[in-house]
Amino acid sequence: MTHFDVCNGDADGLCALHQLRLAFPRQSTLVTGIKRDIALVQRVHAQRGDSVTVLDISFDTNRAAIMDLLNKGVVIDYFDHHSHSFLPSHPGLRASIETDPGVCTAILVDRFLSGRYRLWAIVAAFGDNLIATASTLCNSLGLSRSQQIKLRECGFCINYASYGDTEDDLVIHPSALFKQLQRYSDPFAFLANEPMFEQLRTTYAQDMAKANHCSPQVKSDAYRVFILPAAAWSRRIRGAYANKLASEMPMLAHAVLTPNTNGYTVSVRAAMRGQQTADRFCLMFASGGGRPSAGGINHLANNDLNDFFEKFHIHCMATLSA
């Protein structure tokens, strides 16, 4: 029997898996990738009697591959917080999926483990920009302000490491970063002793400094849109910069675009007012998706850019007037 661990390469996916393997160590084959690389289940070549754990990737994107594995007799445990259409009823599928805007996958795992490795769930929540949720969890453990700041930085940097349009953009591949994480049951030890974290912190600061010099392409009372230059640094910082903008001006929606081949990759953050629908907006485009507070579009063609601006304006203004 072979076990496969399949997870998003961002802070939420890696920290969710890290919690599970701290609690239940087992030999497994890791399948992960860059942030937008979410059609991962199709890479799993499992047979009857094998098992798979899937964390923090869209069920709908992986539906066909999931059903193929289930029909072969593969058992699948699925933890996720992204929007989905429906879940099949199958004896081989054990799914824990919740789309509440204040929940990430690592928090679902934290509940499953009764808080056994909650520090890593906090790192994940900070990385997913769920600041209020992470702070509540910090308070549940009685963490000091300085400890909370350290976990926040840890989450930001791990999440940043997953962003890029290709693996060449990355500072470290998520699979290599996970191997380093596995050496530490305590994130404070990871922060203090892991050389890779210092490299991430340095490149994060350098890339963010460049983004901070960029001005919005479009702004209104409801939103701001930024188009960053075509460069590896901008592709790495796109998501973290979108999170920073959302934290600075939470009542505005934000979109951050970086050029790719014949178009753009887009990160969207919903305004913290009314119903959050970043996922619904991004699903208007063929390669879009996400969750209520944050979504993205993998490829927005050049000739769709004006359509994007128009739809984003309409969507954000509707939210403002709701």
GUKOLPA-294958 format. One line per 10 residues: for each residue x, y, z of N, C-alpha, C. Coordinates in Angstrom, 2 decimals. Last residue first. Example, Ala and Ser with C-alpha at 12.3 -4.5 7.8 and 13.67 -1.06 7.14 Angstrom:
12.85 -2.25 7.08 13.67 -1.06 7.14 12.90 0.03 7.87  13.19 -5.69 7.80 12.30 -4.50 7.80 13.20 -3.30 7.80
This chain:
-24.28 47.76 -1.51 -25.12 46.72 -0.87 -25.41 47.04 0.59  -22.51 49.48 -2.61 -23.88 49.97 -2.42 -24.78 48.98 -1.71  -20.17 47.95 -2.73 -20.17 49.23 -1.99 -21.58 49.68 -1.67  -20.93 45.90 -4.42 -20.61 45.59 -3.03 -20.66 46.84 -2.17  -21.17 47.37 -6.76 -22.35 46.67 -6.23 -22.14 46.32 -4.77  -18.55 48.13 -7.10 -19.53 49.16 -6.83 -20.82 48.56 -6.28  -17.39 45.63 -7.68 -17.00 46.36 -6.47 -18.01 47.45 -6.10  -18.66 44.93 -10.10 -18.72 44.04 -8.95 -18.42 44.81 -7.66  -17.96 47.07 -11.80 -19.37 46.77 -11.53 -19.50 45.95 -10.24  -15.12 46.80 -11.76 -15.78 48.04 -11.34 -17.24 47.77 -10.94
-14.82 44.27 -12.83 -14.33 44.53 -11.47 -15.00 45.79 -10.92  -15.84 44.61 -15.40 -16.52 43.71 -14.47 -16.10 43.95 -13.03  -13.93 46.47 -16.41 -15.36 46.79 -16.38 -16.10 45.92 -15.37  -11.51 45.07 -16.18 -11.69 46.36 -15.50 -13.18 46.69 -15.36  -12.09 42.84 -17.85 -11.78 42.66 -16.44 -12.04 43.95 -15.67  -12.35 44.09 -20.30 -13.51 43.40 -19.75 -13.32 43.17 -18.25  -9.73 44.91 -20.65 -10.77 45.93 -20.49 -12.04 45.32 -19.90  -8.51 42.33 -20.88 -8.16 43.25 -19.80 -9.24 44.31 -19.58  -8.78 40.57 -22.89 -9.82 40.54 -21.86 -9.58 41.55 -20.75  -6.58 40.68 -24.48 -7.81 41.25 -25.03 -8.99 41.17 -24.07
-4.72 39.31 -22.84 -4.59 40.76 -23.09 -5.89 41.38 -23.57  -6.27 36.98 -20.58 -5.72 37.34 -21.89 -5.68 38.85 -22.07  -5.37 35.88 -17.58 -6.29 36.85 -18.15 -5.67 37.34 -19.46  -4.85 33.07 -15.81 -4.46 33.72 -17.06 -5.60 34.58 -17.57  -5.70 32.68 -13.16 -4.38 32.20 -13.59 -3.92 32.87 -14.88  -7.02 34.71 -10.83 -7.21 34.31 -12.23 -5.84 33.92 -12.76  -8.28 34.39 -7.47 -7.28 34.69 -8.48 -7.70 34.20 -9.84  -9.25 35.50 -4.16 -9.33 34.66 -5.34 -8.25 35.05 -6.33  -10.58 35.86 -0.91 -9.42 35.96 -1.80 -9.56 35.00 -2.97  -12.96 35.55 0.48 -12.12 36.71 0.77 -10.98 36.91 -0.21
-14.16 33.16 -0.64 -14.86 34.44 -0.57 -13.97 35.66 -0.35  -11.70 31.65 -2.90 -12.58 31.60 -1.74 -13.20 32.99 -1.56  -11.18 30.49 -6.23 -10.68 30.93 -4.94 -11.66 30.70 -3.82  -10.88 31.38 -9.75 -11.42 30.63 -8.63 -10.91 31.20 -7.32  -10.36 31.31 -13.36 -10.50 31.93 -12.06 -11.07 31.00 -11.01  -10.13 30.78 -16.03 -9.12 30.19 -15.15 -9.19 30.76 -13.74  -12.35 32.18 -17.16 -12.16 30.73 -17.37 -11.19 30.10 -16.38  -14.21 34.32 -15.00 -13.15 34.13 -16.00 -12.74 32.66 -16.00  -15.94 34.35 -12.96 -16.43 34.92 -14.22 -15.44 34.69 -15.36  -14.53 33.58 -10.76 -15.14 32.51 -11.55 -15.82 33.03 -12.81
-13.96 35.99 -9.55 -12.90 35.34 -10.33 -13.45 34.21 -11.20  -16.43 36.50 -8.22 -15.92 37.39 -9.27 -14.91 36.67 -10.15  -16.53 34.37 -6.44 -17.56 34.50 -7.46 -17.11 35.42 -8.59  -14.29 34.95 -4.82 -14.34 33.71 -5.61 -15.36 33.81 -6.74  -15.01 37.32 -3.59 -13.86 37.32 -4.49 -13.89 36.09 -5.39  -17.14 38.13 -1.92 -17.41 37.29 -3.09 -16.25 37.32 -4.09  -18.56 38.82 1.18 -17.31 38.72 0.43 -17.48 37.71 -0.70  -21.13 41.02 2.00 -20.80 39.65 1.63 -19.53 39.64 0.78  -19.92 43.81 3.90 -20.98 43.03 3.30 -20.56 41.59 3.04  -16.41 44.27 3.72 -17.73 44.84 3.96 -18.78 43.96 3.28
-13.64 44.17 3.08 -14.17 43.61 4.31 -15.48 44.30 4.66  -13.22 43.35 -0.38 -13.36 44.34 0.68 -14.00 43.69 1.89  -11.13 40.65 -1.55 -12.43 41.28 -1.35 -12.35 42.36 -0.27  -8.49 40.51 -3.81 -8.87 40.48 -2.40 -10.16 41.26 -2.22  -6.86 38.70 -6.39 -7.99 39.55 -5.99 -8.24 39.38 -4.50  -4.32 38.48 -8.74 -4.70 38.18 -7.36 -5.76 39.19 -6.94  -3.65 37.27 -12.00 -4.36 38.23 -11.16 -4.59 37.67 -9.76  -1.56 37.43 -14.81 -2.00 36.63 -13.68 -2.54 37.62 -12.64  -2.13 38.29 -18.28 -1.83 38.63 -16.90 -2.25 37.51 -15.95  -0.77 37.94 -21.59 -1.83 38.31 -20.66 -1.31 38.62 -19.28
1.24 36.70 -23.08 0.01 37.13 -23.75 -1.12 37.47 -22.79  2.66 35.42 -20.29 2.67 35.29 -21.75 1.30 35.62 -22.31  2.00 37.96 -17.81 2.51 36.66 -18.19 2.46 36.57 -19.71  2.17 40.70 -15.51 2.14 40.20 -16.88 2.65 38.76 -16.98  0.08 40.81 -12.66 1.45 40.74 -13.18 1.40 40.15 -14.58  -2.16 42.66 -10.64 -1.90 41.94 -11.88 -0.41 41.94 -12.17  -4.30 42.78 -7.98 -2.89 42.96 -8.34 -2.61 42.05 -9.53  -7.06 44.38 -6.59 -6.59 43.44 -7.61 -5.16 43.79 -7.95  -9.22 44.87 -3.81 -7.94 45.08 -4.48 -7.70 43.99 -5.52  -11.76 46.81 -2.12 -11.33 45.60 -2.83 -10.03 45.92 -3.56
-11.70 48.49 1.06 -11.58 48.51 -0.40 -11.26 47.12 -0.92  -11.54 48.21 3.73 -12.86 48.52 3.19 -12.86 48.64 1.67  -8.85 47.82 4.40 -9.75 46.65 4.35 -11.14 46.94 3.79  -6.06 48.81 3.73 -7.34 49.46 3.42 -8.42 48.39 3.28  -4.10 47.08 4.78 -3.96 48.53 4.94 -5.28 49.25 4.73  -4.94 44.55 4.00 -4.80 44.85 5.42 -4.74 46.35 5.68  -4.85 44.75 1.23 -6.13 44.46 1.88 -6.09 44.77 3.37  -2.12 45.15 0.87 -3.06 46.20 0.48 -4.40 46.00 1.18  -1.20 42.64 1.75 -0.79 43.86 2.44 -1.76 45.01 2.13  -2.32 40.93 -0.17 -2.69 40.80 1.24 -2.36 42.06 2.03
-0.96 41.84 -2.43 -2.42 41.95 -2.38 -2.91 41.83 -0.94  1.62 41.09 -1.66 1.31 42.51 -1.82 -0.20 42.74 -1.79  1.37 38.34 -1.69 1.69 39.00 -0.43 1.37 40.49 -0.50  0.87 37.95 -4.46 -0.11 37.57 -3.45 0.12 38.27 -2.13  3.27 39.09 -5.68 1.90 39.46 -6.07 0.88 39.16 -4.97  5.87 38.38 -5.34 5.28 39.20 -4.28 3.81 39.49 -4.52  6.60 36.87 -7.59 6.72 36.29 -6.25 5.91 37.06 -5.22  6.18 38.67 -9.64 5.38 37.44 -9.63 5.45 36.74 -8.27  8.09 40.55 -9.01 6.68 40.93 -8.95 5.78 39.71 -8.92  10.49 39.12 -9.38 10.16 39.65 -8.05 8.68 39.99 -7.94
10.49 38.57 -12.13 10.35 37.47 -11.18 9.94 37.99 -9.81  8.43 40.85 -14.01 9.70 40.47 -13.40 9.45 39.34 -12.41  6.73 43.30 -15.32 7.00 41.90 -15.67 8.39 41.53 -15.15  5.31 45.42 -12.69 6.16 45.14 -13.86 6.33 43.65 -14.10  1.78 45.35 -11.76 3.20 45.36 -11.44 4.02 45.08 -12.70  -1.01 47.13 -11.49 -0.34 46.29 -12.48 1.17 46.42 -12.24  -3.69 47.35 -9.22 -2.27 47.57 -9.47 -1.81 46.62 -10.57  -6.65 48.92 -8.28 -6.05 47.91 -9.16 -4.61 48.30 -9.43  -9.00 49.36 -5.66 -7.76 49.77 -6.31 -7.22 48.60 -7.13  -12.38 50.42 -4.74 -11.33 49.45 -5.08 -10.07 50.15 -5.59
-14.24 52.37 -4.04 -14.55 50.98 -3.73 -13.38 50.03 -3.95  -13.58 54.84 -4.90 -14.01 54.74 -3.51 -14.23 53.30 -3.08  -10.72 53.92 -6.93 -12.01 54.56 -6.72 -12.35 54.46 -5.25  -8.11 53.55 -9.35 -8.59 53.58 -7.98 -9.92 54.32 -7.91  -5.69 51.96 -11.39 -7.04 52.49 -11.27 -7.41 52.50 -9.79  -3.04 51.51 -10.85 -3.44 51.79 -12.22 -4.81 52.45 -12.25  -1.26 52.74 -8.02 -2.42 52.05 -8.60 -2.68 52.48 -10.03  2.36 52.50 -8.09 1.14 53.27 -7.90 -0.03 52.52 -8.53  5.14 51.08 -6.34 4.19 51.07 -7.46 2.92 51.84 -7.10  6.73 50.80 -4.18 6.98 51.98 -5.01 6.01 52.07 -6.20
6.13 48.37 -3.10 5.64 49.55 -2.39 5.87 50.84 -3.18  7.56 46.58 -4.64 6.12 46.71 -4.86 5.58 47.98 -4.23  10.11 46.86 -3.48 9.89 47.24 -4.88 8.41 47.45 -5.16  9.60 45.84 -0.94 10.06 47.23 -1.08 9.87 47.72 -2.51  9.01 43.19 -1.52 7.95 44.07 -1.05 8.34 45.54 -1.17  11.56 42.23 -2.23 10.49 42.25 -3.23 9.36 43.20 -2.81  12.93 42.52 0.22 13.42 43.18 -0.99 12.32 43.31 -2.03  11.41 40.90 1.94 11.56 42.33 2.22 12.01 43.09 0.97  11.78 38.39 0.69 10.44 38.96 0.88 10.53 40.47 1.08  14.51 38.01 0.97 13.97 38.23 -0.38 12.55 38.80 -0.32
14.63 37.75 3.83 15.40 38.76 3.12 14.81 39.05 1.74  12.96 35.59 4.41 12.68 36.90 5.01 13.40 38.01 4.24  14.24 33.52 3.01 12.89 33.94 2.64 12.59 35.33 3.17  16.64 33.39 4.47 16.67 33.71 3.04 15.30 34.19 2.57  15.63 32.63 6.95 16.32 33.92 6.83 16.42 34.35 5.37  14.65 30.09 6.34 13.71 31.15 6.71 14.37 32.52 6.57  16.95 28.63 5.83 16.04 28.91 4.72 15.07 30.02 5.07  18.11 28.23 8.35 18.70 29.20 7.43 17.76 29.58 6.27  16.41 27.86 11.32 16.40 27.41 9.93 16.97 28.48 8.99  16.24 28.81 13.96 17.33 27.92 13.58 17.42 27.57 12.10
14.05 30.43 14.55 15.34 30.71 15.18 16.51 29.97 14.55  11.89 29.40 13.13 12.29 30.79 12.94 13.71 31.04 13.44  11.79 26.81 14.21 12.02 27.01 12.78 12.51 28.42 12.51  11.12 27.45 16.82 12.42 26.83 16.55 12.78 26.96 15.08  8.57 28.40 16.36 9.56 29.32 16.92 10.97 28.75 16.75  7.15 26.15 15.46 7.53 27.20 14.49 8.55 28.19 15.04  7.97 22.91 16.36 7.66 24.23 16.92 8.08 25.29 15.91  8.90 20.72 15.12 7.53 20.63 15.63 7.04 21.98 16.14  10.94 20.55 12.34 10.56 21.38 13.48 9.10 21.12 13.88  11.49 19.23 10.04 12.51 19.13 11.09 12.07 19.80 12.39
9.56 19.90 8.23 9.41 18.63 8.94 10.44 18.44 10.06  10.51 22.18 6.97 9.51 22.31 8.02 9.42 21.06 8.87  12.15 21.00 5.03 12.76 21.77 6.10 11.79 21.93 7.27  10.23 19.82 3.43 11.24 18.96 4.05 11.94 19.69 5.20  8.91 22.11 2.53 8.22 21.19 3.44 9.21 20.27 4.14  10.79 23.17 0.79 10.47 23.91 2.00 9.78 22.99 3.02  10.67 21.28 -1.24 11.92 21.43 -0.48 11.67 22.17 0.82  8.06 21.72 -2.11 8.44 20.39 -1.63 9.73 20.45 -0.82  8.11 24.47 -2.95 7.35 24.05 -1.76 7.71 22.66 -1.24  11.39 25.66 -3.79 10.18 24.93 -4.18 9.44 24.46 -2.93
12.45 28.98 -3.21 12.57 27.56 -2.86 11.28 26.87 -3.27  11.96 31.20 -4.77 13.18 31.18 -3.95 13.49 29.74 -3.54  10.64 30.95 -8.12 10.62 30.67 -6.69 11.99 30.82 -6.03  10.69 31.15 -10.86 10.48 32.37 -10.09 10.71 32.18 -8.60  10.86 28.59 -11.83 12.06 29.41 -11.91 11.93 30.71 -11.11  8.31 27.60 -11.73 9.21 27.22 -10.64 10.49 28.05 -10.66  6.18 30.36 -12.67 6.88 29.11 -12.95 7.80 28.81 -11.77  4.95 32.41 -11.38 4.25 31.82 -12.52 4.89 30.52 -12.97  4.66 32.53 -7.83 5.46 32.64 -9.04 4.68 32.00 -10.17  4.63 31.68 -4.36 4.15 32.48 -5.49 5.18 32.59 -6.61
5.53 30.44 -2.10 4.79 29.61 -3.07 4.43 30.36 -4.34  6.68 32.24 -0.37 7.57 31.30 -1.07 6.86 30.52 -2.16  4.57 33.54 0.86 5.28 34.22 -0.21 6.11 33.25 -1.03  4.09 31.70 2.93 3.11 31.89 1.87 3.75 32.53 0.64  6.37 32.04 4.47 6.09 30.72 3.89 5.10 30.85 2.75  6.04 34.77 5.16 7.19 34.34 4.37 6.97 32.97 3.74  3.65 34.85 6.66 3.80 35.68 5.46 4.91 35.14 4.57  4.27 33.09 8.78 3.20 32.79 7.84 3.33 33.56 6.55  6.36 34.54 10.02 6.58 33.17 9.53 5.53 32.81 8.49  5.06 36.85 10.78 6.14 36.92 9.80 6.41 35.55 9.19
3.32 35.70 12.68 2.79 36.42 11.51 3.83 36.49 10.41  5.08 34.76 14.57 4.28 33.80 13.82 3.67 34.43 12.57  6.11 37.25 15.48 6.99 36.25 14.88 6.21 35.24 14.05  3.82 38.43 16.55 4.51 39.08 15.44 5.42 38.09 14.72  3.30 36.70 18.67 2.34 36.81 17.57 2.99 37.44 16.34  5.50 37.21 20.31 5.33 35.88 19.72 4.36 35.92 18.54  4.96 39.85 21.03 6.16 39.56 20.25 6.08 38.17 19.62  2.59 39.52 22.53 2.58 40.31 21.30 3.79 39.99 20.42  2.29 36.07 23.66 2.63 37.48 23.82 2.57 38.20 22.47  -0.44 33.77 23.86 0.83 34.19 23.28 1.04 35.70 23.46
-2.57 32.22 24.82 -1.91 33.19 25.70 -0.57 33.68 25.18  -4.01 30.67 23.18 -2.80 30.06 23.73 -2.05 31.01 24.67  -5.98 32.35 22.38 -6.40 31.10 23.03 -5.22 30.38 23.67  -4.56 34.28 21.05 -5.07 34.60 22.38 -5.51 33.34 23.12  -4.13 32.91 18.65 -2.99 33.30 19.49 -3.45 33.58 20.92  -6.75 32.77 17.71 -6.06 31.54 18.08 -4.85 31.83 18.96  -7.13 35.51 17.23 -8.00 34.81 18.18 -7.35 33.51 18.65  -5.22 35.91 15.23 -5.08 36.59 16.52 -5.93 35.94 17.60  -6.29 34.38 13.13 -5.00 34.02 13.71 -4.82 34.65 15.09  -8.64 35.87 12.64 -8.71 34.46 13.05 -7.42 34.03 13.73
-7.55 38.31 11.85 -8.42 38.25 13.03 -8.51 36.82 13.56  -6.07 37.52 9.56 -5.40 38.13 10.71 -6.25 38.02 11.97  -5.69 35.76 7.24 -6.82 35.70 8.16 -6.34 36.23 9.51  -3.72 35.47 5.34 -4.20 36.82 5.64 -5.47 36.82 6.46  -2.50 33.08 5.19 -3.70 33.24 4.35 -4.36 34.60 4.58  -0.58 33.42 7.17 -0.16 33.34 5.78 -1.30 33.53 4.81  -2.19 33.28 9.46 -1.51 34.53 9.13 -1.10 34.54 7.65  -2.89 30.57 9.18 -3.92 31.60 9.15 -3.32 32.97 8.85  -0.37 29.31 9.45 -1.13 29.20 8.21 -2.17 30.29 8.09  0.27 29.96 12.10 1.17 30.37 11.00 0.41 30.36 9.68
-1.86 28.63 13.35 -1.76 30.09 13.44 -0.86 30.62 12.33  -1.19 26.02 12.83 -2.44 26.53 12.28 -2.45 28.05 12.31  1.11 25.87 14.36 1.25 25.81 12.90 -0.04 26.24 12.21  0.03 26.00 16.91 0.96 27.05 16.48 1.11 27.05 14.97  -1.45 23.65 17.28 -2.14 24.89 16.91 -1.20 25.99 16.44  -1.39 20.84 17.44 -0.26 21.60 16.88 -0.76 22.96 16.39  -3.83 20.18 18.71 -2.57 19.58 19.17 -1.34 20.34 18.67  -6.51 20.85 18.34 -5.55 21.89 18.71 -4.17 21.41 19.07  -7.83 18.53 17.47 -8.16 19.12 18.78 -7.08 20.08 19.27  -7.48 17.74 14.92 -6.46 17.30 15.88 -6.68 17.88 17.27
-9.59 19.01 13.69 -9.51 17.55 13.60 -8.55 16.99 14.65  -8.83 21.65 14.10 -10.03 21.13 14.76 -10.00 19.60 14.80  -6.58 21.69 12.42 -6.43 21.99 13.84 -7.63 21.47 14.63  -7.82 21.29 9.96 -6.95 20.24 10.50 -6.73 20.44 12.00  -9.10 23.74 9.80 -9.90 22.51 9.76 -9.09 21.34 10.31  -6.83 25.33 9.78 -7.74 25.43 10.92 -8.66 24.22 10.96  -5.75 24.72 7.33 -5.00 24.34 8.52 -5.84 24.45 9.78  -7.63 25.88 5.60 -7.52 24.43 5.69 -6.79 23.99 6.96  -9.38 28.60 7.25 -8.45 28.07 6.25 -8.30 26.56 6.50  -12.06 30.85 7.82 -11.47 29.53 8.03 -10.49 29.21 6.90
-13.60 33.07 7.37 -12.65 33.11 8.47 -11.93 31.81 8.74  -15.41 32.50 5.31 -14.26 33.37 5.03 -13.21 33.40 6.13  -16.34 29.08 4.97 -16.48 30.30 5.74 -15.25 31.18 5.54  -16.30 26.64 3.72 -15.95 27.81 2.93 -16.16 29.12 3.67  -15.07 23.43 4.35 -15.84 24.55 4.89 -15.37 25.83 4.21  -14.81 20.01 4.29 -14.70 21.22 3.47 -15.63 22.27 4.05  -13.72 17.06 4.64 -13.98 18.14 5.58 -13.74 19.44 4.83  -14.52 13.79 3.56 -14.25 15.18 3.23 -14.62 16.12 4.37  -13.67 10.79 2.54 -13.94 11.45 3.83 -13.53 12.91 3.66  -14.55 8.33 0.28 -14.24 9.75 0.43 -14.65 10.25 1.81
-15.44 5.78 -0.10 -14.00 5.97 -0.03 -13.58 7.41 0.21  -18.19 5.87 -0.37 -17.63 5.30 0.86 -16.13 5.51 1.01  -19.58 8.90 -1.51 -18.79 7.72 -1.86 -18.15 7.17 -0.59  -21.26 11.44 -2.89 -21.38 10.50 -1.79 -20.68 9.21 -2.20  -19.55 14.42 -3.94 -20.17 13.12 -4.22 -20.28 12.29 -2.93  -20.39 17.78 -3.36 -19.53 16.67 -2.99 -20.23 15.35 -3.30  -20.54 20.65 -5.54 -21.16 19.62 -4.72 -20.14 18.53 -4.42  -18.89 23.06 -6.00 -20.28 22.91 -6.40 -21.00 21.87 -5.54  -16.88 25.17 -3.88 -17.08 23.96 -4.67 -18.57 23.84 -4.99  -14.31 27.30 -2.58 -15.66 27.11 -3.09 -15.74 25.85 -3.95
-11.98 26.00 -0.11 -12.32 26.72 -1.33 -13.75 26.40 -1.79  -10.95 24.61 2.00 -11.84 25.74 2.31 -12.21 26.55 1.08  -10.35 21.11 2.91 -10.24 22.28 2.05 -11.22 23.37 2.47  -9.34 17.79 2.97 -9.53 18.98 3.79 -9.36 20.21 2.90  -10.02 14.44 2.50 -9.97 15.74 1.81 -10.29 16.86 2.80  -8.87 11.21 1.97 -9.23 12.19 3.00 -9.01 13.58 2.40  -9.69 8.39 0.09 -9.25 9.78 0.05 -9.78 10.55 1.25  -8.76 5.22 -1.13 -9.41 5.96 -0.04 -8.82 7.37 0.00  -9.37 3.60 -4.20 -8.44 4.40 -3.40 -9.25 5.18 -2.35  -10.86 2.24 -6.05 -10.77 1.69 -4.71 -9.77 2.38 -3.83
-11.33 3.38 -8.45 -10.30 2.34 -8.43 -10.19 1.66 -7.06  -13.07 5.37 -7.81 -13.61 4.21 -8.55 -12.60 3.07 -8.65  -11.30 7.18 -6.67 -12.32 6.53 -5.85 -12.86 5.27 -6.52  -9.85 7.97 -8.95 -9.18 7.26 -7.85 -10.19 6.52 -6.98  -11.89 9.22 -10.43 -11.15 8.12 -11.01 -10.47 7.29 -9.93  -12.64 11.27 -8.72 -13.60 10.21 -9.00 -12.90 8.99 -9.60  -10.28 12.83 -8.83 -10.74 12.26 -7.56 -11.68 11.08 -7.81  -10.23 13.62 -11.49 -9.15 12.77 -10.98 -9.54 12.11 -9.67  -12.56 15.21 -11.54 -12.44 14.04 -12.42 -11.37 13.08 -11.92  -12.00 17.26 -9.54 -13.12 16.32 -9.43 -12.92 15.06 -10.28
-10.25 19.33 -9.28 -9.70 17.97 -9.22 -10.76 16.88 -9.27  -11.79 21.61 -9.30 -10.68 21.50 -10.25 -10.17 20.08 -10.36  -13.48 21.07 -7.11 -14.02 21.11 -8.47 -12.92 20.96 -9.51  -11.77 21.28 -4.92 -12.37 19.99 -5.24 -12.85 19.98 -6.68  -8.76 23.08 -4.75 -10.16 23.06 -5.17 -10.64 21.67 -5.52  -6.72 22.39 -1.90 -6.87 22.61 -3.34 -8.33 22.38 -3.72  -6.18 21.69 0.80 -6.11 23.08 0.35 -6.02 23.24 -1.15  -5.13 18.36 0.62 -5.30 19.53 1.46 -5.18 20.83 0.65  -5.62 14.90 0.71 -5.61 16.10 -0.12 -5.93 17.31 0.75  -4.25 11.75 0.95 -4.71 12.90 1.73 -4.55 14.14 0.87
-4.91 8.46 -0.12 -4.49 9.81 -0.49 -5.06 10.81 0.52  -3.94 5.00 -0.48 -4.69 6.08 0.17 -4.07 7.43 -0.19  -4.46 1.75 -2.03 -3.66 2.92 -1.70 -4.56 3.98 -1.05  -6.41 -0.07 -2.75 -5.70 -0.31 -1.50 -4.80 0.84 -1.09  -5.90 0.34 -6.20 -6.76 -0.17 -5.13 -5.93 -0.52 -3.89  -3.41 2.93 -6.83 -4.18 1.75 -7.17 -5.03 1.32 -5.97  -2.27 6.10 -8.13 -2.58 5.17 -7.06 -3.44 4.03 -7.56  -0.71 8.53 -9.05 -0.89 7.25 -9.74 -1.06 6.16 -8.68  -1.41 11.84 -9.15 -1.35 10.70 -8.24 -1.67 9.42 -9.00  -1.87 13.92 -10.79 -0.50 13.43 -10.75 -0.35 12.19 -9.86
-4.43 14.73 -10.35 -4.18 13.97 -11.57 -2.75 13.42 -11.64  -4.23 16.37 -8.15 -4.65 14.98 -7.93 -4.40 14.12 -9.17  -3.62 18.98 -8.93 -2.55 18.11 -8.46 -2.95 16.64 -8.36  -4.23 21.65 -9.94 -4.75 20.40 -10.53 -3.77 19.28 -10.21  -2.88 23.84 -8.95 -3.85 23.19 -8.07 -4.47 21.93 -8.67  -0.72 26.13 -8.95 -0.68 24.76 -9.48 -1.58 23.90 -8.61  -0.47 28.55 -7.74 -1.57 28.39 -8.70 -1.61 27.00 -9.32  1.83 28.06 -6.04 0.53 28.47 -5.52 -0.62 28.18 -6.48  3.65 25.12 -7.14 3.52 26.55 -6.89 2.07 26.88 -6.56  3.10 21.92 -5.47 3.61 22.78 -6.54 3.46 24.24 -6.16
3.02 18.38 -4.63 2.71 19.78 -4.40 3.31 20.61 -5.53  3.00 15.35 -3.22 2.65 15.98 -4.49 2.23 17.41 -4.19  4.95 12.92 -1.62 4.43 14.28 -1.60 4.18 14.78 -3.01  4.27 9.80 -0.42 4.78 10.50 -1.59 4.13 11.87 -1.63  5.14 8.65 2.89 4.21 9.08 1.85 4.96 9.71 0.70  5.11 7.18 6.02 5.81 7.28 4.76 4.80 7.66 3.67  3.90 9.13 8.77 3.80 7.99 7.88 4.64 8.24 6.64  2.67 10.41 11.86 3.80 10.21 10.93 3.55 9.00 10.04  0.39 12.21 12.95 0.32 10.85 12.40 1.46 10.66 11.38  1.22 14.71 13.89 0.31 13.89 14.70 0.32 12.43 14.26
2.87 15.56 11.85 3.38 15.58 13.22 2.54 14.67 14.11  1.11 15.30 9.75 2.23 14.36 9.80 2.97 14.43 11.14  -0.74 17.37 10.31 -1.18 15.97 10.20 -0.02 15.00 10.37  0.92 19.66 10.25 0.20 19.28 11.46 -0.19 17.80 11.44  1.72 19.59 7.54 2.72 19.45 8.61 2.06 19.04 9.93  -0.65 20.10 6.19 -0.03 18.79 6.07 0.98 18.56 7.20  -0.98 22.77 7.01 -2.03 21.78 7.27 -1.44 20.37 7.22  1.34 23.93 6.02 1.16 23.85 7.47 0.05 22.88 7.85  0.92 23.69 3.23 2.08 23.06 3.87 1.89 22.90 5.38  -1.53 25.13 2.85 -1.38 23.73 2.46 -0.24 23.04 3.18
-0.88 27.68 3.93 -2.01 26.91 4.43 -1.86 25.43 4.09  1.33 28.56 2.45 1.46 28.35 3.89 0.33 27.48 4.43  1.28 26.63 -0.68 1.33 27.85 0.12 1.39 27.53 1.61  0.99 24.44 -2.33 2.34 24.77 -1.89 2.43 26.02 -1.04  -1.61 22.12 -1.57 -1.19 23.40 -2.12 0.19 23.75 -1.54  -0.96 18.57 -1.57 -1.33 19.83 -0.93 -0.88 21.03 -1.75  -1.13 15.20 -0.91 -1.30 16.18 -1.98 -1.72 17.50 -1.35  0.45 12.28 -0.18 0.04 13.54 0.42 0.03 14.60 -0.68  -0.23 8.85 -0.53 0.14 10.09 -1.20 -0.39 11.27 -0.39  0.86 5.57 0.24 0.10 6.75 0.62 0.66 7.97 -0.09
0.48 2.21 -0.82 1.20 3.47 -0.92 0.29 4.61 -0.49  0.83 -1.20 0.00 0.00 0.00 0.00 0.87 1.25 0.00
